[in-house]
Structure formats: structure tokens, C-alpha cells
Amino acid sequence: MHIIFILALIIAPASAYAYLDPGSGAVLINLLIAGIAAAAYSLKGIFLRLFGKEAAPKTGRKVSDIAIFSEGPAYLHTFHPLIKSFIAKEIRIAYYSLDIEDPLLKLDSPFVDNRFLGFGAMGRYRANNLREAIVLSTTPNIGSPGYPIKRSPKTRRLIHVFHSLVDISMYRKGSLDHYDAVIMPGDYHRKPIREIEAKRSLPAKDLIALGAPYLDHLVAEKLARENISEAKCILIASSWGSKGLLKQYGIRPFIRLAERGYRVIIRPHPHSLNHEPKLIANLRKESTANPAIECDFELSPVKSMSRASLMISDTSSVRFDFAFIFEKPVITLEISGTEMPGFERDDLSEIWMEKAAQEIGKVLSKQELKRNLEAEVEQSLKQFYAPRIRAFRDANVENFGCAAENIVDWLNRTQT
């Protein structure tokens, strides 16, 4: 009985904010199973270190210099293009994940040492003690007070790569304070990052505008799919938490669109499935009454984006993905800054996304939405001008559709 209690303590997750959700055992048997799995993983690692022999890669390096740290499948689209490029250039890396279901753990290549770090506290302990000198991650707040993932004492360079196009106004405070370098989607990130550094007396980071690798994946997926665009199909894409449009506006405005002849696809943020079960249950209940409404819970948004002729969203970066990749109009619904306490926006004099939203479509207040959402949708579809979107994208996003190769070239050139 004491052993079970100790195992439960080992794997019990600490409280966290931002994006990390290691998971918790609901019942004792789940804790026991997870503890056994973690112990088995540890014993396997010890056995391989004592008796196993790791094959030397073609590059001649016996130990990788670069590690990628991931929280799990949610960041597949960010890291997969990078890993493919590392493999193509025969650069050896380590890939660490906190989620045993991460598909990238199954990737088989002599150039990738991919490992599940473990469950709960064991996984966090290993994440805090990575051995590689260079660590690439998309997780904000590593090293922040109270955040469960710390910077390893062996990490010489901690490098952040963005998993969306949002500026740091949508990151929680202290998000990049402990990073040494930031790979930016575009130069629009430079000013807010420098402003935060100045206000907190932080050392200047290396800021390199090389693009967003997750866009490589979405662009490639779009090209591989058949064009199935529907003339009167509206995609509702929500953030999660109090800043999400489903929390702020509810589902009724979009039910009215369906009642007036539109096909409506509602896509909650993937985190809502884990963090907002009541919201999801209510969404399922209300949407099933109308056959013109459907919900999209797939990891990739590309299929729904392909079908939609217009997107309605909030502060989510998905609106820029939709506009830049599919060159279709977006309506942004206003979300008050009071719904985002504790974010970096509190310390910034200017928010890039607020201006950018005007470039990709209309921005509606709650009053404007209530007056006549259908009229705004019709007008947006009629007045949309794709070349304007294209010009704005090219002025702001570097290496659109081919960021991963450029990022890997930079890492190989400057870090090895």
C-alpha cells in the first residue's frame, strides 16, 4: 500500500498555467498503471545505458547537440516540418515529449533520438534536466516562477519558435523572459519583445525572423487536398478560456446563420476538449438540433478551412492562417482586454494583432453583431479583395510555406 501511495505522489501533476496540462489520474488504478509505465520506461533507459550500444549517426556525432522539447501532439504541426528538415540535412537531434501519445515519438530515423520523458512529476523532472546544450521549444514561460518546467542547467541556448502568428500580447507574462533567442514568424515581433526586455531590464535576445514552420505543414496539407470550397459555408473558430468567442458570444448568433441558409462549421480550440468540458457538452447539445450545423474536433483545421468561404473568429491566430493560406475573408469579433488578465499585452504600448485584424477583414463589436450578422457576412464576401491579403502576408511573414528549411539552415550555421 505504501508503494502505491509513493507512486501516486511521484506522478501527481503540479498546478500549472499557460499551455501545459500533464494530466491527472482520476482513480487509484490509473495512478498505479501510470507509475508502472514510468518505472518500466526508467528501467529500460538504465538498461540501455548500461548494456546497450547506440549506433553512431552518419554525421559522426555520438550525442546530439540540439534538442526539441514538446508538450505533445498539439504541436505536431510546428515540429514535424523541422524534424523532416533536420533528417533531410542529416543533422542529429533529440526529440523529447511529455505525452506518450505524441505521434513524433514513433518517427524512425537514425538522426532522431525521440523519447517520452515520463508521466507527471517524473516527466517534468526530466524536462528540467535535459542534457543538450541547445534546446528548441514552443512552450512559453519555461523558467517562469511557479511554472513546472524549468530551464535545464545544461542548456546553453534556449530558443523559442512560435506555434502561431500571434504576437506576444497573447502570451502570459514572463513568457519569453528566460529564452536566449526567438525565431520569429516576421519582424513585427521585434518591437514588442524589445519593449518587454526594456521594461524588465532583461538582456537582449537574439531575434531572427525566419517564418513559422507550422505554416509549412498547413500549406502542404492544403495543396494535397482536393478543393472543396462551399459558397455559403461559414467556419466559426474559437479560442479557449474567457477570451473565446463561444464563451463571450455563445452559439445563438451562429444558429441564426444556419437558419438563414448557411452551412455552419463550429471549431472549438483543441484545448477546450480538455479544459472546458461543459462548453463542449453544451455545444454538442445545441448544434445537433440543426442539420446545417456541424462541429469540427479534428487536430488539423485544413479540411474545414478548405470548405469555408468565410471565417468568424476572435483573438485566435487561426484567422491569419485562414486568410494567408486560403486567401478568404475573416470577420473578427471583439474580445475585451479585461478578459485577458496576466497577459503580456498589459505591458505593451501597441498590439500588432489589433491593426492586423483590420487588414484581413472586418472587426465587429457585440452591438454590431447583434444588429445584423448576416448582412456583415454577405458584405464581407462581396467586398473581399484577395491581393490585399496576399500583400499584407508577404510584408509580415518570412519564408511562407518553407520556414523549416530556413530555420534548420540557420541553426546548423550558427549553433554547431
FENTAHU-V495105 format. One record per backbone hydrogen bond with DSSP energy under -1.0 kcal/mol. CO is the residue of the C=O (numbers start at 1). NH is the residue of the N-H. E is the energy in kcal/mol with one decimal. If there is no record, write none. Layout:
BEGIN
co nh e
CO NH E
CO NH E
END
This chain:
BEGIN
co nh e
1 5 -2.0
2 6 -2.4
3 7 -2.7
4 8 -2.4
5 9 -1.9
6 10 -2.3
7 11 -2.1
8 12 -1.1
27 31 -1.6
28 32 -2.4
29 33 -2.5
30 34 -2.5
31 35 -2.5
32 36 -2.4
33 37 -2.4
34 38 -2.5
35 39 -2.5
36 40 -2.6
37 41 -2.3
38 42 -2.3
39 43 -2.7
40 44 -2.3
41 45 -2.1
42 46 -2.4
43 47 -2.6
44 48 -2.5
45 49 -2.0
46 50 -2.2
47 51 -3.2
57 60 -1.7
65 134 -1.8
66 94 -2.3
67 136 -3.3
68 96 -3.1
70 98 -1.3
72 75 -2.0
73 76 -2.1
75 79 -2.1
76 80 -2.8
79 83 -2.8
80 84 -2.6
81 85 -1.7
82 86 -2.5
83 87 -2.6
84 88 -2.3
85 89 -1.7
86 91 -2.8
87 90 -1.7
93 113 -2.4
94 68 -2.8
95 115 -2.9
96 70 -2.6
97 117 -2.9
99 102 -1.8
102 105 -1.7
103 106 -1.6
109 112 -1.5
111 93 -2.7
113 95 -2.2
115 97 -2.0
119 122 -1.2
119 123 -1.2
120 124 -2.1
121 125 -2.5
122 126 -2.1
123 127 -2.3
124 128 -1.9
126 129 -1.4
133 156 -2.2
133 157 -2.7
134 67 -2.9
135 159 -3.2
136 69 -2.4
137 161 -2.0
141 144 -2.5
144 147 -2.1
149 143 -2.6
152 155 -1.6
157 135 -2.6
158 180 -2.6
158 181 -1.7
159 137 -2.6
160 183 -3.3
167 170 -1.8
168 171 -1.7
169 345 -1.4
171 344 -3.5
172 175 -1.5
175 141 -2.6
176 179 -1.6
180 206 -2.2
181 160 -2.5
182 208 -2.5
183 162 -1.0
184 210 -1.8
184 211 -2.2
185 398 -2.7
186 189 -1.4
187 190 -1.6
189 193 -1.9
190 194 -2.5
191 195 -2.2
192 196 -2.2
193 197 -2.3
194 198 -2.3
195 199 -2.0
196 200 -1.8
197 202 -2.5
206 182 -2.9
208 184 -2.8
212 215 -1.3
213 217 -1.2
214 218 -2.0
215 219 -2.9
216 220 -2.4
217 221 -2.5
218 222 -2.3
219 223 -2.2
220 224 -1.6
221 225 -1.0
230 233 -1.1
232 263 -3.0
233 309 -3.0
233 310 -1.1
234 265 -2.8
235 312 -2.8
236 267 -3.6
241 244 -1.8
244 248 -2.2
245 249 -3.3
251 255 -1.7
252 256 -2.0
254 258 -1.8
255 259 -2.1
257 262 -1.9
258 261 -1.4
263 234 -3.1
264 294 -2.4
265 236 -3.5
266 296 -2.4
267 238 -1.9
269 272 -1.8
271 275 -2.8
272 276 -2.3
276 280 -2.1
277 281 -2.6
278 282 -2.4
279 283 -2.3
280 284 -2.6
281 285 -2.1
282 286 -2.7
283 287 -2.2
284 288 -1.4
287 290 -1.2
290 293 -1.9
292 264 -2.7
294 266 -3.0
301 305 -2.5
302 306 -2.7
303 307 -1.5
304 308 -2.0
307 230 -3.3
310 235 -2.5
311 331 -2.9
312 237 -2.4
313 333 -2.9
316 319 -1.1
317 320 -1.3
317 321 -1.6
318 322 -2.5
319 323 -2.2
320 324 -3.0
321 325 -2.5
322 326 -1.7
329 311 -1.8
331 313 -2.4
332 364 -3.0
336 339 -2.0
337 340 -1.8
340 343 -1.0
342 173 -2.5
343 346 -1.8
344 347 -2.0
345 348 -1.4
352 356 -2.6
353 357 -2.3
360 330 -1.4
362 332 -3.2
364 334 -3.0
365 369 -2.2
366 370 -2.1
367 371 -1.7
368 372 -1.5
372 376 -1.5
373 377 -2.3
374 378 -2.4
375 379 -2.4
376 380 -2.3
377 381 -2.1
378 382 -1.8
379 383 -2.6
385 388 -1.1
386 390 -2.2
387 391 -2.4
388 392 -2.2
389 393 -2.6
390 394 -2.5
391 395 -1.5
393 396 -1.0
393 397 -3.1
399 402 -2.2
403 407 -2.5
404 408 -2.7
405 409 -2.2
406 410 -2.0
407 411 -2.6
408 412 -2.8
409 413 -2.1
410 414 -2.5
411 415 -2.5
END
